[in-house]
Amino acid sequence: MEISRAAFDAIVAHAREAAPRECCGLLIGLGAQIESAHRARNVDPSSTRFLIDPHDHFAAIRAARAGGREVVGVYHSHPSISARPSATDLTEASDAECAYVIVSLAVDPPEVRLFRLEAGAFVEEPLSRL
């Protein structure tokens, strides 16, 4: 999958701004291309989980459709651990068509990785910056 420089930079900036809480948002694009990142509010009060605000989720869907695009995935941050899916991430994931992007601030520069859900497990896929 490919990600635009603007979307990559927006995800990292959002993660930095939200730290020490997790940030979250939706990925907008077409097919195997992520063109933009749509920020969402994290309505989970925990500092180690995220829950996308439903209003922001629907706003992202509307914005994507208005631009002839679609929501191709979600992103969230791990402020102090690696960019690997946690047990909670796996428990809460449900869409095999969805790209799951995780950004870790535990390293510098931040690590950004892409995963897909296959047969009940996350499988990493290459993520290329445009």
C-alpha positions as CSV (number, residue, x, y, z in Angstrom):
1,M,0.0,0.0,0.0
2,E,1.2,3.6,-0.7
3,I,0.7,6.6,1.5
4,S,1.1,10.2,0.5
5,R,3.7,12.3,2.3
6,A,0.9,14.6,3.5
7,A,-1.1,11.8,5.1
8,F,2.1,10.3,6.6
9,D,3.1,13.7,8.1
10,A,-0.4,14.3,9.4
11,I,-0.6,11.0,11.2
12,V,2.8,11.6,12.9
13,A,1.8,15.2,13.8
14,H,-1.5,14.0,15.3
15,A,0.3,11.3,17.4
16,R,2.8,13.9,18.8
17,E,0.0,16.3,19.6
18,A,-2.1,13.7,21.4
19,A,0.7,12.2,23.4
20,P,0.7,10.8,26.0
21,R,-2.8,9.6,24.9
22,E,-3.4,7.6,21.8
23,C,-4.6,9.5,18.7
24,C,-6.9,8.0,16.1
25,G,-8.4,8.7,12.8
26,L,-9.4,7.4,9.4
27,L,-7.5,6.9,6.2
28,I,-9.0,8.3,3.0
29,G,-8.0,7.1,-0.5
30,L,-8.7,4.7,-3.3
31,G,-7.7,1.1,-3.6
32,A,-4.1,0.6,-2.3
33,Q,-3.4,4.3,-2.0
34,I,-3.8,6.4,1.2
35,E,-4.2,10.0,0.1
36,S,-5.2,11.8,3.4
37,A,-5.7,11.2,7.1
38,H,-8.9,12.4,8.7
39,R,-8.5,13.1,12.4
40,A,-11.0,11.7,14.9
41,R,-11.5,12.3,18.6
42,N,-10.4,9.5,20.9
43,V,-13.4,9.2,23.2
44,D,-11.8,6.5,25.4
45,P,-10.6,8.0,28.6
46,S,-7.7,5.5,28.9
47,S,-4.3,6.6,27.8
48,T,-3.6,3.1,26.3
49,R,-6.7,2.6,24.1
50,F,-8.6,4.4,21.5
51,L,-12.3,4.7,20.4
52,I,-13.1,6.7,17.3
53,D,-15.9,9.2,18.0
54,P,-18.8,8.0,15.8
55,H,-19.6,11.6,14.7
56,D,-16.0,11.9,13.4
57,H,-16.2,8.5,11.7
58,F,-19.4,9.5,9.8
59,A,-17.8,12.9,8.9
60,A,-14.8,11.1,7.4
61,I,-17.1,8.8,5.3
62,R,-19.0,11.9,4.0
63,A,-15.8,13.8,3.3
64,A,-14.4,10.8,1.4
65,R,-17.5,10.3,-0.7
66,A,-17.8,14.0,-1.5
67,G,-14.2,13.8,-3.0
68,G,-14.9,10.5,-4.9
69,R,-12.8,8.6,-2.3
70,E,-13.5,6.1,0.4
71,V,-12.3,5.2,3.9
72,V,-9.6,2.6,3.3
73,G,-8.5,2.2,6.9
74,V,-7.9,3.5,10.4
75,Y,-4.8,4.8,12.2
76,H,-3.9,5.2,15.8
77,S,-0.8,5.8,17.9
78,H,1.2,3.9,20.5
79,P,2.9,6.8,22.4
80,S,5.3,4.6,24.4
81,I,5.4,1.1,22.8
82,S,6.3,-0.3,19.4
83,A,4.1,0.1,16.3
84,R,2.9,-3.5,16.6
85,P,-0.8,-4.4,17.2
86,S,-1.6,-5.0,20.9
87,A,-3.8,-7.7,22.2
88,T,-6.5,-5.0,22.5
89,D,-6.0,-3.9,18.9
90,L,-6.6,-7.5,17.8
91,T,-9.7,-8.0,20.0
92,E,-11.3,-4.8,18.7
93,A,-10.4,-5.2,15.0
94,S,-13.1,-6.7,12.8
95,D,-12.7,-5.6,9.1
96,A,-10.4,-7.7,6.9
97,E,-10.8,-5.0,4.1
98,C,-9.4,-2.3,6.4
99,A,-5.8,-1.1,6.5
100,Y,-4.7,-0.6,10.1
101,V,-1.9,1.9,10.5
102,I,0.0,2.3,13.8
103,V,2.5,5.0,14.6
104,S,4.9,4.6,17.5
105,L,6.5,7.5,19.2
106,A,8.7,5.1,21.3
107,V,11.5,5.6,18.7
108,D,12.8,8.6,16.9
109,P,12.0,9.1,14.1
110,P,8.5,7.7,14.7
111,E,7.8,4.3,13.3
112,V,4.7,3.9,11.0
113,R,3.6,0.4,10.0
114,L,0.6,-1.1,8.2
115,F,-1.3,-4.3,9.1
116,R,-4.3,-6.2,7.7
117,L,-6.5,-8.7,9.5
118,E,-6.3,-12.2,8.1
119,A,-7.8,-15.3,9.7
120,G,-8.0,-13.6,13.1
121,A,-4.4,-12.3,13.2
122,F,-2.7,-9.2,12.0
123,V,-0.3,-9.5,9.1
124,E,2.1,-6.7,8.3
125,E,2.2,-5.3,4.8
126,P,4.6,-2.9,3.2
127,L,3.8,0.8,3.4
128,S,5.5,2.9,0.8
129,R,5.6,6.7,1.0
130,L,4.9,8.6,-2.1
